[in-house]
Amino acid sequence: MRANTRARPVPHAPEITLHVADEAVPLWTKTEEELEAIGLPPPFWAFAWAGGQGLARYLLDHPDLVAGRRALDMGAGSGLVAIAAMRAGAAHARACDIDPFALAAITVNAAANGVAVEACGDDLIGGPHPAVDLVTVGDLFYERDLAERLLAWLDGFLALGAPVLVGDPGRSYLPRHRLEPLADYAVPVTRELEDAEVKRVTVFRLIAPAP
């Protein structure tokens, strides 16, 4: 991971540094070749995705939301949002991702920013709800089945009194009817992963379903 990435400030949250790759496909191919494993997931952990950048910026600008609290970030990738939570004063941050490479990236990136983040590789969606005070979700509403499972599970946190923040540039299965916009950002991204050099990202609060 270290050999194929470079430490750089996050474009929309330059207070944070991440180990990121220049290109996705060469890194993806090289990983499969060196591990002799075909069908590995794309290296989502090697980039600062738009929704995560928006969430990171929002937490850094609104530390009152997370200071002294326990945060859980789902689909954490690089660990950016959990790192932002800790930089904003969280008591504890858990970054969850089912990709083993992401877990390594989370640990390395947290250390690079002088914070401690718990890396979690369990697939929590659909299971018991951890005891947390805030849940963040960036760029996870891109597949129908995942979006449906995730939304149903996130409703459990609302029932427990834990707010859920969503950062998203308008992925295909974003449940807009359940989201209250909080902030909009113009976020620089890589053209290799997105259809533009700057994406409009909205940070939302998930609202409870209508009775």
PyMOL commands that set and color helices and strands:
alter all, ss='L'
color gray80, all
select helices_A, chain A and resi 2-4+24-35+44-46+50-61+63-65+80-87+100-112+144-160+176-178
alter helices_A, ss='H'
color red, helices_A
select strands_A, chain A and resi 6-10+13-20+70-74+92-96+118-120+134-138+164-168+179-188+198-206
alter strands_A, ss='S'
color yellow, strands_A
deselect
rebuild
show_as cartoon
